[in-house]
Amino acid sequence: MIVIDNKIISDDVVNEQFICNLKVCKGACCIQGEGGAPLEDEEIGILDDIYDAVKPHLTPEGVALIEQQGRYEMNEQGTMVTPLINGGACAYLTYTELGISICGIQKAYEAGDVDWVKPISCHLYPIRIKKYNGFDAVNYEKWDICASACTLGAEHKVAVYEFLKEPLVRKYGKEFYQQLDETAKHLKKEA
């Protein structure tokens, strides 16, 4: 494991390889799973503020659910999450012309309608962060639906943390990412 400030990073984050392969998986991580996307406290207010601009980018089913049940909900662990349509797809999901699932918030961001790309838990996936008293555990969540992403990452020799540079910088800052990158490269030389 790697320790940077109050973050404990799993070795898998630097050793495993990954590049999302949406042509193969079709964005299955937005459809499958045990719950909605975890939201940080400040993201709840952001969702409230941007919903009207995001709404035109969502599916009719997503809009209906959000307007009936709310923009977020609390899961069994007491975490606020995005709601799911019939226990499946995220309510904020939409589709490309090719039938690939994408985030409707991200689509609104790319259209210039909002200035927030999407929840950080989605942006960081397949990295999951668990907050403990005084530190964050930063882990790589391996899931069979991402097998093609692992294959593509291995073909191009791109580590999980390299693929997720933008969201890691968004979450923890440039200095953190630089330290992680330097440590990963140092460990690779030693191996």
C-alpha positions as CSV (number, residue, x, y, z in Angstrom):
1,M,0.0,0.0,0.0
2,I,1.0,3.6,-0.5
3,V,0.5,6.3,2.0
4,I,0.2,10.0,0.9
5,D,-0.9,12.4,3.6
6,N,-4.1,11.0,5.0
7,K,-4.8,8.7,2.1
8,I,-3.9,5.0,2.0
9,I,-3.8,3.8,-1.6
10,S,-4.1,0.1,-2.5
11,D,-1.3,-1.3,-4.5
12,D,-3.9,-2.4,-7.1
13,V,-4.5,1.3,-8.0
14,V,-0.9,1.5,-9.4
15,N,-0.3,-2.1,-10.4
16,E,-3.6,-3.0,-12.2
17,Q,-4.2,-1.7,-15.7
18,F,-7.4,-0.2,-17.0
19,I,-9.0,1.9,-19.8
20,C,-12.8,2.1,-20.1
21,N,-13.9,0.3,-23.2
22,L,-17.4,1.6,-23.7
23,K,-17.7,0.0,-27.1
24,V,-17.7,-3.4,-25.3
25,C,-19.3,-2.8,-21.9
26,K,-21.8,-0.2,-23.1
27,G,-21.5,1.7,-19.8
28,A,-22.8,-1.3,-17.7
29,C,-21.5,0.3,-14.5
30,C,-24.3,2.9,-14.8
31,I,-26.9,0.1,-15.0
32,Q,-25.7,-2.8,-12.8
33,G,-24.7,-2.8,-9.2
34,E,-26.0,-2.9,-5.7
35,G,-27.0,0.8,-5.4
36,G,-26.8,4.3,-6.8
37,A,-23.7,6.4,-7.0
38,P,-22.5,7.6,-3.6
39,L,-22.7,11.4,-3.2
40,E,-20.5,13.6,-1.1
41,D,-22.3,16.2,1.2
42,E,-21.5,19.2,-1.1
43,E,-22.7,17.3,-4.2
44,I,-26.3,17.1,-2.8
45,G,-26.6,20.9,-3.1
46,I,-25.0,20.9,-6.5
47,L,-27.5,18.3,-7.8
48,D,-30.3,20.6,-6.4
49,D,-28.8,23.6,-8.1
50,I,-28.2,22.0,-11.6
51,Y,-31.2,19.7,-11.9
52,D,-33.2,21.9,-14.2
53,A,-30.3,22.2,-16.6
54,V,-29.6,18.5,-16.5
55,K,-33.2,17.4,-16.8
56,P,-33.4,17.7,-20.6
57,H,-30.4,15.3,-20.9
58,L,-32.1,12.5,-18.9
59,T,-34.4,9.7,-20.0
60,P,-38.2,10.1,-19.4
61,E,-37.9,7.2,-16.9
62,G,-35.1,9.0,-15.0
63,V,-37.0,12.3,-14.9
64,A,-40.2,10.6,-13.7
65,L,-38.3,8.8,-10.9
66,I,-36.4,11.8,-9.8
67,E,-39.5,14.0,-9.7
68,Q,-41.5,11.3,-7.8
69,Q,-38.8,10.2,-5.3
70,G,-36.2,12.9,-5.3
71,R,-32.8,13.8,-6.7
72,Y,-31.0,11.5,-4.3
73,E,-31.8,9.0,-1.5
74,M,-30.2,7.5,1.5
75,N,-29.1,3.9,1.2
76,E,-29.0,1.3,4.0
77,Q,-25.5,2.3,5.1
78,G,-26.7,5.9,5.6
79,T,-25.0,7.3,2.5
80,M,-26.7,9.6,0.1
81,V,-26.8,8.1,-3.4
82,T,-28.4,8.7,-6.8
83,P,-31.8,6.9,-7.2
84,L,-32.1,3.8,-9.4
85,I,-34.8,3.0,-11.9
86,N,-36.5,-0.2,-10.7
87,G,-33.3,-1.2,-8.8
88,G,-31.2,-1.0,-12.0
89,A,-30.1,2.0,-14.0
90,C,-29.1,5.2,-12.4
91,A,-31.8,7.8,-12.8
92,Y,-29.2,10.3,-14.2
93,L,-28.3,7.9,-17.0
94,T,-28.9,8.6,-20.6
95,Y,-27.8,6.9,-23.9
96,T,-25.7,7.9,-26.9
97,E,-26.9,7.4,-30.4
98,L,-25.0,4.0,-30.3
99,G,-26.9,2.8,-27.3
100,I,-24.0,3.4,-24.9
101,S,-25.0,4.4,-21.3
102,I,-23.5,7.7,-20.2
103,C,-24.1,10.1,-17.4
104,G,-26.8,12.7,-18.2
105,I,-25.0,15.1,-15.9
106,Q,-21.8,14.7,-17.9
107,K,-23.8,15.2,-21.1
108,A,-25.1,18.5,-19.7
109,Y,-21.5,19.4,-18.8
110,E,-20.2,18.6,-22.3
111,A,-23.1,20.7,-23.8
112,G,-22.0,23.6,-21.6
113,D,-25.3,23.6,-19.6
114,V,-23.6,23.0,-16.2
115,D,-20.1,23.5,-14.9
116,W,-20.0,20.2,-12.8
117,V,-19.0,17.1,-14.7
118,K,-20.7,14.4,-12.4
119,P,-20.4,12.9,-8.9
120,I,-16.8,12.3,-8.0
121,S,-17.6,8.6,-7.2
122,C,-18.7,8.1,-10.8
123,H,-15.7,10.1,-12.2
124,L,-13.3,8.0,-10.1
125,Y,-14.8,4.6,-11.0
126,P,-13.3,1.9,-10.7
127,I,-11.6,3.6,-7.8
128,R,-13.7,3.6,-4.7
129,I,-12.9,5.8,-1.6
130,K,-13.9,4.7,1.9
131,K,-13.7,7.4,4.5
132,Y,-12.5,6.4,7.9
133,N,-11.8,8.5,11.0
134,G,-8.7,10.5,9.9
135,F,-7.9,8.9,6.6
136,D,-9.3,7.8,3.2
137,A,-8.8,4.3,1.8
138,V,-8.4,4.5,-1.9
139,N,-9.1,1.1,-3.5
140,Y,-9.5,-0.4,-7.0
141,E,-12.8,-2.2,-7.3
142,K,-12.4,-5.0,-9.8
143,W,-15.7,-6.1,-11.4
144,D,-16.2,-8.6,-14.2
145,I,-18.2,-6.2,-16.3
146,C,-14.9,-4.2,-16.7
147,A,-12.9,-7.2,-18.1
148,S,-12.6,-5.5,-21.5
149,A,-11.3,-2.3,-19.7
150,C,-8.6,-4.4,-18.0
151,T,-7.6,-6.0,-21.3
152,L,-7.5,-2.6,-23.1
153,G,-5.4,-1.1,-20.2
154,A,-3.0,-4.0,-20.4
155,E,-2.6,-3.6,-24.2
156,H,-1.7,0.1,-23.7
157,K,0.1,-0.4,-20.4
158,V,-2.0,2.2,-18.6
159,A,-2.4,1.8,-14.8
160,V,-5.7,2.5,-13.1
161,Y,-4.3,5.7,-11.5
162,E,-3.0,7.0,-14.9
163,F,-6.4,6.4,-16.6
164,L,-8.0,8.3,-13.7
165,K,-5.6,11.2,-13.5
166,E,-8.3,13.9,-14.1
167,P,-10.7,12.7,-11.4
168,L,-7.8,12.0,-8.9
169,V,-6.6,15.6,-9.4
170,R,-10.2,16.8,-9.1
171,K,-10.6,15.0,-5.8
172,Y,-7.2,15.4,-4.1
173,G,-5.2,18.0,-6.2
174,K,-2.2,18.1,-8.5
175,E,0.3,17.7,-5.7
176,F,-1.3,14.4,-4.6
177,Y,-1.3,13.0,-8.1
178,Q,2.3,14.0,-8.6
179,Q,3.3,12.2,-5.4
180,L,1.3,9.1,-6.4
181,D,2.8,9.1,-9.9
182,E,6.4,9.5,-8.6
183,T,5.8,6.7,-6.0
184,A,4.3,4.4,-8.6
185,K,7.2,4.9,-11.0
186,H,9.8,4.4,-8.2
187,L,8.1,1.2,-7.1
188,K,8.0,0.0,-10.8
189,K,11.8,0.5,-11.0
190,E,12.4,-1.5,-7.8
191,A,10.3,-4.4,-9.1
